[in-house]
Amino acid sequence: MKTIDDNREQNLCEFDILAQAISMSDNVTDEQLQECHDILEDLLQKSAIKVSELTLLASFRYALGRQTYIVSEVVENILTNWQILSQNTKNKMKTEIEEAIENNSIGHDIDKEQWYKIIELLK
């Protein structure tokens, strides 16, 4: 029985072989490029850790106002998934960040800088 790691390793080998063949060829076809793209896309999809929007919102609420390393990690994950977050979730985050700033419960200045990255995206 093949594991996910076995399939990933096989895809990496296929990608490597195809990429080497393409790099040595003067006549690269659209089909070869598409095959490379498809294998790479499959690798990226399988290696991506998927979390729900609710999980991102919960981690956001946990981190907001805390003075810990987790703030930058949470902000990075939110920014990575920004395009797939609903406008409602984005608006909630903006409102809650602004309230934390107003109530002086945002954390240290370094945390505030991180949270402003989210505010900037909503301007």
N, C-alpha and C positions, 0 to 999 in steps of 0.2 A: 504494500500500500504506500503510495507516494504521499509525502508530507508537503505542506506549503513551502517549506524550505527547499525540498527537492525540486519542486516546480519552479521556484524562484531561481535556483542554481541553474536549471536547464535553460530557462529564459535568458539568464545572463550569458551562458555559453553561446546560445544561438545568436544573441545580439552581438557578442564579441566577434564571432565568426563572420557574420554578415557585415559588420562595420569594417572589419579588416579587408574583406573582399571588395567592398565599396571604395575604401581608401586607396586600394591598389589598382582600381579599374579606371580607365579613361572614359568608359561609356556607362555611366550610372543611369539606370532606368528609374522611371517614376515608381514602378512596382517595387524595386529594391528599397527605395527611400520610404515608401509607404509601409513595407514590411518592417523595416527598422523602427519606424515611428510606432507601429502597432505593438511591437514587442516592448519597446520602452514604455509606452502608455500602460500596458498590462503590468509591467514591473512597478510602476509608480502607483497604480491603483491598489495593487496587492500589498504594497509596503506602507501605504498610508494608514495611519491610525484614525479611525473615524469616531467622532463624538457627536452627540446631539446638540442642537442649539440650546436646549434646556441645560445641558451639562456646562456649556460655555457660560451661560448666564449665571448658573449657580457658582461656578468658580470665580466669575467676575464679582459677584456679591460677597463671596468669602474673602477675596483679596482686597476689595475696596476698603481703605482705611487701615489696613494692617501695615505694619512696618517690618516687612520681611522680603526675602529674595523672590517670593512667589509672585509678587506684583509684576515684575518684568516678564516672567514666564507666562502669566495669564494674558497680559497685554499682547505678547508675541503671538499666542495662540488665537486670540481674537482677531488680530490683524491678518493672520494667515487665512482665516476663514471668513473674512469680512464680506467678500462677494456673495456668500451663500447665506448670510444672516438676514433675517427679515427686517424690514424698516422699523417694525414695532420694537424688536429687541434692541436695535441700534438707538432708537429714541429713548427707551428705558435706561440704557446705559448712560446716555448723554445726561438725562435728567438726574440720575443718581450720582454721577460724577459732579455735576454742578451743585447739587445739594451738599455733597461731602465737602466741596471747596467752601461753600457758603458757611457751613457749620464748623469749619476748620478741623474736619475729621478725615482728611484725605491721606494723612501719613506724612512722611518726610518729604522734603523738596524733591529728592530723587524719585519718589513714588509719584509725586504730582506731575513731574515731567513725563512719566510713563502714561499716566491717565490723559494727559493733554494730547497724546498721539491719537487717541480715539476721538476726542473733541474736534481736533483739526480735520479729521476725515468727514465730519458731519457739517462742516462749514460750506 
